[in-house]
Amino acid sequence: MTSIKDVAKHAQVSISTVSHVINGTRFVGSEATERVQTAIKELAYVPSSVARSLKSQNTHTLGMLVPNCSNPYFSEIMRSIEARSFELGYNLILCNTYDNPERQTKYLKILMEKRVDGLILITASKPDQWRLPLKLNIPVVLVDREVNNKTCDLVETAHEHGTKLATQHLLALHHRQIACIAGPQGLSASDQRVNGWLAALQWAAMKPSVLLHSDFTSQGGYDTMLELLSYWKSAPRDKPSAVVICNDLMAIGALRAIHEQGLQVPRDLSIVGFDDIELSRFTSPPLTTVRQPKQEMGIHAVDMLVERIKGRRSDTQTLLLTPELCVRDSTAKCMA
């Protein structure tokens, strides 16, 4: 492997001169610069990023932890974060925690060993089992989910406002029995979405219908919808005519369960999801859902992190982005 010493010898200059040409740290005459650049090209020399980072204390690398990269919601955010990182000249190391707090902690240690300049974290789904370590000593930005001892920046959607929009949409369609399938209890985003559903019903002086918790997966949505449909049979007078489902993956699983039971959406049951993943436009019927500004979340997360890395600010910030309702064909006026 070609070294900086080989380049210096080939160009007939000192090693420090080669370093100054590569890093632009000092003026070097045009003739010497040309010789160094020619030597680099002819020898196919690639500067060592490790050596440069040890000298500058900056690796231009960011770390990112996500609970499940197979979830389209997270993958769409990741795509935005990767694109913005590249645009700003940063590499990105992605770690998939599989919603496991222990795996998450282990990956944090690995990223610190890799000397990343900063971290973007979407925490595992059980914040009561994991607290953000206080001795990371690098900037951290949380995305979508808070942790118990938040002492860092946060970018998230106004989750409560989103489910308020969803529930108010169903109320405007004259639904009066509106159930909710939520994510795990104790997870900040999940709890806030339940609060939005409850707040909209309280505003309309309506009593809450059934509340069931699941795990933000399609299988979880499928299983929980079957549980809800079985509740119909035991209490037909309290049968919901609509359901707010707190993410699109669960809503997609729920659509499957409803279809298998010989029912139709929205004729028998109106459904509203949350996230507006790409797939939600291609379900049958296309899913009415709450759109999270995923691209903006990713861009803001990287920008906030880079500002902290470069020392442009030291205060902790929370950026709350506004969701919007995207009405498609899975909701209709209640005919009961």
Secondary structure, DSSP 8 states (H G I E B T S, - for coil): ---HHHHHHHHTS-HHHHHHHHHT-S---HHHHHHHHHHHHHHT----HHHHHHHHT---EEEEEES-TTSHHHHHHHHHHHHHHHHTT-EEEEEE-TT-HHHHHHHHHHHHHTT-SEEEE---S-GGG----TT--S-EEEES---TT--SEEEEE-HHHHHHHHHHHHHHTT---EEEEE--TT-HHHHHHHHHHHHHHHHTT-----EEE--SSHHHHHHHHHHHHHHHHH-GGG--SEEEESSHHHHHHHHHHHHHTT--TTTT-EEEEEE--GGGGSSSS--EEEE--HHHHHHHHHHHHHHHHTTS--S--EEEE--EEE--SS------
